[in-house]
Amino acid sequence: MPTGSAVGDAIVARGSRWIVAILESLQRYSRRTALAGLRTFGRTIELAVEAFRFMVVDIVRLRFPWREALGQASFMASVSAPPALLISIPFGVIVLQQVGSLTAQIGATSMSGAAGGVGIISQAAPMVSALLLGGAAGAAVAADLGARTVREEIDALKTMGINPAQRLVAPRIAAMLVVAPLLCLLIIFVGIGTIYVLNVTQLHGSPGSFLSAFAAFARPVDLWIAMIKSTIMGVLVIIVACQRGIEARGGPRGVADAVNAAVVVSVLLAIIANLVITQVTAMFFPPRIG
């Protein structure tokens, strides 16, 4: 009959084997996930390079499908502009409240509106535009291309000798190059307009003091950086959406998974890109007053 110590040793040994098996399974899963992620990243880079190459070559040869690009730009604007308007107004209110409460503590209430406006230009507008493009335009593009993939339309294009990167991806990238900076400008205009109205009506600031303070804080380069930010993040969004849509598999469920992955990955890339661009531009164009 086994003793108590023998039973305890057996339990410990069995538990150790379970732990080792779990750790090995996690290691194999992590290795497979990492390799799959690297392969997906490589295919995304390949698709982006191919699409940009086709776009430049077709524009130079005067055979770029401008009608398709304009149609995609109109579609992206139609699904992104209304929520941008609805978000910009309350966003301007929130920014003014937060900045106003801080400036009031140091007796610089006249600076609250202008400082909030600069915050919208430098950070809020590019990030909000990227999130809207990822959640609205990117999701719609991924769903459209995913549906075409499961209906084997993409395979039909390849059979006819038509490259999907040239026919489908390049026009959507060109459309995003137009829509992203314009959407950023729309958010900036509405957000600063909201801050201006609230600063004059609610905080009893004068229009002249707002404009003079805004001129002291804001610089033309800030606007250009914001538009460049939104354009880069928009291109990242559309490339990820196209790649996920073209590689969708498994029917309607696969299309839904592709849309979900496109939104999550594009938003994550937009946040990382915003951080990197902000750090780089801060080195060359440090904030200043006047």
Rosetta blueprint (number, residue, H / E / L):
1 M L
2 P L
3 T L
4 G H
5 S H
6 A H
7 V H
8 G H
9 D H
10 A H
11 I H
12 V H
13 A H
14 R H
15 G H
16 S H
17 R H
18 W H
19 I H
20 V H
21 A H
22 I H
23 L H
24 E H
25 S H
26 L H
27 Q H
28 R H
29 Y H
30 S H
31 R H
32 R H
33 T H
34 A H
35 L H
36 A H
37 G H
38 L H
39 R H
40 T H
41 F H
42 G H
43 R H
44 T H
45 I H
46 E H
47 L H
48 A H
49 V H
50 E H
51 A H
52 F H
53 R H
54 F H
55 M H
56 V H
57 V H
58 D H
59 I H
60 V H
61 R L
62 L L
63 R L
64 F L
65 P L
66 W H
67 R H
68 E H
69 A H
70 L H
71 G H
72 Q H
73 A H
74 S H
75 F H
76 M H
77 A H
78 S H
79 V H
80 S H
81 A H
82 P H
83 P H
84 A H
85 L H
86 L H
87 I H
88 S H
89 I H
90 P H
91 F H
92 G H
93 V H
94 I H
95 V H
96 L H
97 Q H
98 Q H
99 V H
100 G H
101 S H
102 L H
103 T H
104 A H
105 Q H
106 I L
107 G L
108 A L
109 T H
110 S H
111 M H
112 S H
113 G H
114 A H
115 A H
116 G H
117 G H
118 V H
119 G H
120 I H
121 I H
122 S H
123 Q H
124 A H
125 A H
126 P H
127 M H
128 V H
129 S H
130 A H
131 L H
132 L H
133 L H
134 G H
135 G H
136 A H
137 A H
138 G H
139 A H
140 A H
141 V H
142 A H
143 A H
144 D H
145 L H
146 G H
147 A H
148 R H
149 T H
150 V H
151 R L
152 E L
153 E H
154 I H
155 D H
156 A H
157 L H
158 K H
159 T H
160 M L
161 G L
162 I L
163 N L
164 P H
165 A H
166 Q H
167 R H
168 L H
169 V H
170 A H
171 P H
172 R H
173 I H
174 A H
175 A H
176 M H
177 L H
178 V H
179 V H
180 A H
181 P H
182 L H
183 L H
184 C H
185 L H
186 L H
187 I H
188 I H
189 F H
190 V H
191 G H
192 I H
193 G H
194 T H
195 I H
196 Y H
197 V H
198 L H
199 N H
200 V H
201 T H
202 Q L
203 L L
204 H L
205 G L
206 S L
207 P H
208 G H
209 S H
210 F H
211 L H
212 S H
213 A H
214 F H
215 A H
216 A H
217 F H
218 A L
219 R L
220 P H
221 V H
222 D H
223 L H
224 W H
225 I H
226 A H
227 M H
228 I H
229 K H
230 S H
231 T H
232 I H
233 M H
234 G H
235 V H
236 L H
237 V H
238 I H
239 I H
240 V H
241 A H
242 C H
243 Q H
244 R H
245 G H
246 I H
247 E L
248 A L
249 R L
250 G L
251 G H
252 P H
253 R H
254 G H
255 V H
256 A H
257 D H
258 A H
259 V H
260 N H
261 A H
262 A H
263 V H
264 V H
265 V H
266 S H
267 V H
268 L H
269 L H
270 A H
271 I H
272 I H
273 A H
274 N H
275 L H
276 V H
277 I H
278 T H
279 Q H
280 V H
281 T H
282 A H
283 M H
284 F H
285 F L
286 P L
287 P L
288 R L
289 I L
290 G L
